[in-house]
Amino acid sequence: MRTLFTVLIIILLGAVCFYLFMVYSGAYSVAAHPEGGGFLAWTLDHTMDHSVARHAAQIKVPPLDDPALIASGAKEYGQACVQCHGAPGKERAEFTKGMDPTPPEFDEIGKEKEPAAIFWVAKNGIQMTGMPEFGTTQSDRTLWGVVALMKRLPKMSPADYQNLMKQAGSSGD
């Protein structure tokens, strides 16, 4: 038992020394696009996925087929989201190429993410990713409108997107 305790203390001290070395030596690159991503990128990716899933699990998803809800979401998306996430016929803004992590594209979000998870991320943001939280500036109804739109975007043509944006009173750019 004493040997196990000693081994654990040595491992803990080694981890602390490694941490201090990385922090104070400058050996760890803080570049926006470090070489290879590696363990840290994997860790942060999985932490984000599990955190969002945990926090979104209790969110009750309203019906997302209300045209007025979708229109309010389209207006907000055209003003605040399309620059980073793109849309049918709309490329993401040039500055997103320099972001790490690169913002996911609209079709990846719409196809792969659950509505509650999209809502939670839009409302709360994601630390150190460039994804702001919109919960302090937008109502839940507006954010659910964005979610409703996001779930439809992968199936929309560029013409459908532009028509919806015109109906919503937004240029969609």
Disulfide bonds with the S-S distance in Angstrom:
none
